[in-house]
Amino acid sequence: MSARDDVLGRIRQALGPERTVPAEVVRDYRLTDGRPAGDPALLDLLVDRVEDYRATVLRCAPAGIGATVQAALTAGLGAGWDAADVVVAPGLDGAWRPAGCDVDDDRPAVQLADRAASVTAVAVGIAETGTLVLDGSPACGRRALSLLPDCLVCVVTADQVVGSVPEGLARLDPLRPLTMVSGPSATSDIELQRVEGVHGPRTLVVVLAG
């Protein structure tokens, strides 16, 4: 008799001859928030959750995204930031790109790590969890773009904001390289002391248009 047979035999003996298979548990998960994407209440909730993660949110009208991205970089890098230190996703709307910033061209990752900040769009924003999802599309850029520079600026439009995680996932292609961002990178593994920037940007600034 093998050790496996011995273990299974002891389990059968402990259960006894009257053992029954428990009935299947059917869970009634909530699949929708009930509010349409872009609802003003959802935008307010997203702001509340994102700021709770110690990120900064700057709100603007759609026509003011470009100027607000520049303000976001000032918030993240300080006054007098240099456009040469900023890299943007290749598919980012041209009107949103600060003048003089480089467009990511699949340069080696070590070069991205030398940049002070990156600017990307998002695929979806989830209000209930304060999560931004980047999907590797040209507007979002490759994963390294959102992980290596020390400051990340994400542009979110109102129509991209949904209430719940199931609604957010329904908008995404599961075959794409998804990156979920909930605030600046942080860990409290060592003596419960919060340390930011361990696995990604220490600073997250969200430009919310709408």
Secondary structure, DSSP 8 states (H G I E B T S, - for coil): --HHHHHHHHHHHHH-TT---------------SS-TT-HHHHHHHHHHHHHTT-EEEEE-GGGHHHHHHHHHHHHH-TT--GGGEEE-TTS-GGGS-TT-EE--S--HHHHHT-SEEEEE-SEEETTTTEEEE-SSTTT--HHHHHSSSEEEEEEEGGGEESSHHHHHHTS-TTS--EEE-SS-EE-TTTT--EESSSS-SEEEEEEE-
